[in-house]
Amino acid sequence: MVLQTKQLISEYEKQLYPAVTICGPTQLNGLIEAQGDKTAGLLLIASACSFKGETSIYGLPLVSDIQVGLNLASQLREIRYEEQSIIIGKPQHEKVISLKHEYCCSIRHVMSFVAAGLVLGKEIEFSLPGGDTFCTRPIDVHLDSISKYGALIYEISHGRFRAIPPKVQTSIKMDVLSKA
């Protein structure tokens, strides 16, 4: 089952921002190379968190958002640094993963990490995404997509949520918009 969010975006934006599908459990192993693109790097890190096996990522740009993404990923999976690569390893053992507020509120791609955690069968606590100093980030489209995936989402405190994975694994498809 593949779900697509309903969001009003222009044809131009659809061409600029391809859809990303996160499916699991998926038997993937291999080499991924991020060509210095911060957004692609964050999506690769989050996607790698949902894969079985190890994933090596080379060429990530050394910027603060990537480090925040790796900090979020380390709450879901073991992270190792080898030579010039990052290895996304085994899943963490905790049933409930609480993504740290300071990481959630500093980047836009928090929901990609929430989705990856749900694919792993984890309950995920998270804060609203950040990354913009000029406005608040709309979250309703993301919460709607994850609930359509079958996850139960509820607010546990102001701006802090818990997502519980569905009992049956499905897939989730979200439009990727850097401005959403």
N, C-alpha and C positions, 0 to 999 in steps of 0.2 A: 504494500500500500504506500503510495507516494502522494504526499499532500503539498499543495502550493498555497502560500499565503495570498490573500486577496488584498492588494495594495495598489493604489492609483499611482502608477509611474509612467512616464512617457516612453515611447518607442525608443528614443535615443538612449534613455537610462537603461532600458532592457538590454541594449547592445553593449553598453559600457560595463554593466555589472551582471555577470552571468549568475545563474542559479547554482547553489551549492547543495549537494545532497549528502547527508550524513546517514549512513546505514550501518546496522550492526546486528548481531556480531558478524564481522567480516574477516575472512582469512586473508589478510594482506601482509606481505613482507616486501621489503625492497628499499630502494633509494629514491629520495625526493630531493630536488634541488630548488630552493627558492632563489630567484634571480635578483636579490636585493630589494624586493618589494615588501614593505612593512605589512600591508594588508594581506597579501598572499601568504606571507610568513606566519601571521597570526592564525589564519584559517588552516594552514598546513599543520601547525602545532596542535590546534584544537581537534582537527580531523584525525591526526596521528594518535591522539589520546583514546579514540574510539576503536582503533584497530587491535586485532589480536597479534601477538608477536611484537618484535621490536621494529622501530622505524628510525632511520638515520636521516637527519636533515642537515644539509650543508649550505653555506652561503647566506645565512640569515644576516640581515643588516644589524649592526650593533647600535640599536637605538633603544630608548627607555621603554617604549610600548612592547617591543619584543621581549625584554627582560620581564615585564609584568606578565606577559603571556606565558613565559616559561615558569614564572612563580605560580600562576594559576594551574598550569599543567602539572607542576610538581605536587599539587594537592590531589591530583587524579592518578598520576603514574609516577614511577621512578624516572628521574632525569639524570643522565650521565653526560659529561663532556669528554669527548675523545678527540684529540688532535684538533681539527677545524670543524668538527661536527657535533651535533647534539643528538643523543640517543634517547628516544622515548621508550622506556622499558615496561616492566610489569606494573599492573594496576595496584593501587594502594588497597589495603585490606579492609579499611573502615566501611561500614554499610552507609553511614551518613557522612558526607563530605561538606564541610563548611568553608566555602570560598571566602577568603579574607576580604573584608569590606574595603580596605585601602587599595587592594588590587582591582576589585570590581568597579569602584567608582573612578578609576583612572583610565580605563580604556572602553571603547565601544563594543568590542567583540566578546563581552562576557557571556552572552547567550549561546555562542558557539561552544564555549567550555561547559555550560550547563547542559546543552544537548549531548555533548560527548560523554559527560558523566552519566546521563540518563541511559545512553546506549550501553554503558558498562553495567547498568542495573543498580546504580547508586542513587540514594536520596541526596539531593543537592540543596544546600542553603546558599543563597546569594543575595547581593545587594543590587540595586538598580545600576545599569551601566553609566559610565561617565565619559570623559574625554573631551568635552566641550566646555569652555568657560563662558560662552555667550548665550547658552540656552540649556534647558533640560532636555534629555533625550527621551522621545516617545518609546514606550515599552509595550504598549498594548498589542501591536502586531506580533512581537516576539512571544509574548505570553500566550496569545491565541494560537500561534503555530505549535508551540510545545504542548498545549492542552489538546490540540487536534491530533497530535502524535499519540495521545492516550495518557499523558502524564497528568497527575493531579497537582495543581499549584495553589498554594494559599499563602497569604501574608502572615508572617509570624510576629512582626513588629513593623513600625513605620519604615517603609522602604526596604525591608528585609523579607525574603520569600523562601519557601521550601517547595521543591519540586520532587514528586515521588514518581518513579518510573512506572510505565504500564506493565501489566502482568505478562503480556505477549509482546515480543519484540516486533516493531514495525519500522518504518523509515520516516525520516523527516526531511522536508524540502523547504528551504527558505530562500527568498530572494535576497541577494547580498547588495545592500545599499550603503555606501559609506556615509551618506548624509542622514539616514533614517533615525 
